């Protein structure tokens, strides 16, 4: 409900419950200017509420999805300074139980879901409530998403002309030459410079700590005394920071596919760990393709599948498919398959068809962004880069990066250098980074929370889930065994979804850490005729 509607009846009592000051770091610890600024911004948001109406580009969206804006300070240390607007979306709870003849279900307020990133928008997240596995949750909760600061349309960032996002075919060497490294270093320097030039001094305010403060302001604007939250991937780090800053504001929290929150890992070292995990998952992909050699004809062993992939990459280097798909585009398509096994049959089909003389499936799956999507892709990359580079210190210059990635690529060649190039602008970042907080909650400081993780997740290695679980007292870890799809909850695993529903709907958690059998492997698809 909107806080403003209750003011005549509840007055200052309501505002005090919605805008309680954030936790201090210890007994007698001083309250930071940012903490005071968050309290000020939350009080304003609680009084104003959110005027929901049609969403941007709503022509193709269900009428039930409504959008509005929340005003937050660019810099929480100066809450009366420059303001930016965050766009928030919501689908109201249906209050109809899909399993019991549509019986009335009492509402439990808002569930804010942050789907990942950084750089990912969450405006369409509430549409998950239309899916069968989400309908019981959607009966009880208003499903809420939002575009974080920097993500269109919330004060969007940009680091380069969107036309540059549509890359020409290029190589993707697992062991790059010195000349290729110099080329990528120059690109990274230019990209970081573009971020500074396009955004100016405001760039330093786009980081995860401010994202967590924004989340508290959104909570207050929704009229929620306490936060019910689900974060996936990067969203788990946002949730962990929120739990550290505002433990008394938490009602329930789900951490799905957690990023390692250890301050020593945030940023650079997490990237190295993802490259190692991606190597293991790439082997899983190749083993699956080899097990279906009767369908794809790419070899009966992972090694033979790798040779087929390498043969395709070499052929694309000589002559890009359709003039648009080179080795880098092929690699990007298979890297996405390492994060979600739903892609496996499609990528195997495309690789098989290409090697048999039909490039069209590969062009369809690995081709460049359509021009109309280039601006969104550029913005997502800019917002991701700003947050990651601002969140923690990164090695300056290329020397350390070159040493570490050269060593790692000897045992994990599949994703190592691709990950390096993605994050390399942080080596040339000029703004002073944040110092990642040491997220920890003691007994009783936080309500019980739920951690979901897949053992073979390449985007969020399982060690990150174990670390977050250790740091959040009272949390319970539910593991999807022998699985690696990134994003576990609300998917195709009924066991995991049952745990998620029990927690969000009834507050019930297993008495101890639990596990669920992995989801079934995907079924192969036949290869198109050449």
Secondary structure, DSSP 8 states (H G I E B T S, - for coil): --HHHHHHHHHHHHHHHHS-----SSTT----HHHHHHHHHHHHHHHH----B--TTGGGS-TT-EEEEEEEESSGGGTTS-EEEEEEEEE----B-TTTTT-B-----EEEEE---SS---TTGGGGGGSGGGHHHHHHSEEEEE--TTSTTSS---SS-GGGGS-------SS--HHHHHHHHHHHHHHHHHHHHHHGGGGGG-SHHHHHHHHHHHHHHTT-SSEEEEEETHHHHHHHHHHHH-GGGEEEEEEES-----TTTTTHHHHHHHHHHHHHHHHHHHHHHHHTHHHH-S-SSHHHHHHHHHHHHHHHHHS-BTTTB-HHHHHHHHHHHHH-GGGHHHHHHHHHHHHTT--HHHHHHH----HHHHHHHHHHHHHHHHHHHHHS----SSHHHHHHHHHHHHH-TTTHHHHHHHHGGGGG--S---------B-TTTS---EEEEETT-SSS-HHHHHHHHHHBTT-EEEEETT---S--TTSS-HHHHHHHHHHHHH----SS-EEE--------------
